[in-house]
């Protein structure tokens, strides 16, 4: 089996290496050809090309086969580059070719792309891919949308990328294993894969926010020892400062919670790792980005009339972390100053 992968960043390289290990021939393309050559020299891809046209020709040429063979092309690029990359690819592709989008595209865009490509005889699979830079070692969780025919053709790719059935303890009763137990799932028709991945990332927002808030409480657990009662009308007094004089080591708590706790998770593992190497988190400025999936999850929730208070709060807190609420807070300062002479805190 031969595939072409467009995008050889850390995630693309990791995916290529897992596929090659499974016996798949992987040809790669990256606009920065020097970086692509480095990937080839390191053995991360079977070969690289300088242009998309050369990549398509290379994938279409199958050994021991006369004529052009349908090709599989995997996009491992930012969502904002998918449309223009498809536009570049389309004149080069032919009937029966398959395009797999492994990025975080909006599921609505994925549906439109599948319809557009189907009219040209090209099949499009939206494959929400979770695992990031750790996927090389751990495997990737794959949420796939598209036609059953295209998914069947690409199943060897998904099996190569997925973690495998030993990645988690099987859920009783253990019946015949499904693809989900191996780490990949055909979620439904076009757009379904990115729809599931969108919600996956929304859930991720909520979980991460809960950890962040919990550790922040622990981090400030000793404020009582620093508290000075000043009779300040601007701030509600701490009822009993002696209740909050705990010097909690968050690094050690993170390690503790990883063992036997119901809140243990891979995200907690990562938290423990970063705290161990940077106890005060001095390399971070506290501004948290959002790449779109959280917003789309809320849009879907509104369309469906489904309550999502936790995911909503987590998304809005990310806005707040980037000081996007600063002007509104100043408005509050101004109103309080005008009606009561309250000073800015």
Order of alpha helices (4+ residues) and beta strands (2+ residues): beta-alpha-beta-alpha-beta-alpha-beta-alpha-beta-alpha-beta-alpha-beta-alpha-alpha-beta-alpha-alpha-alpha-alpha-alpha-alpha-alpha
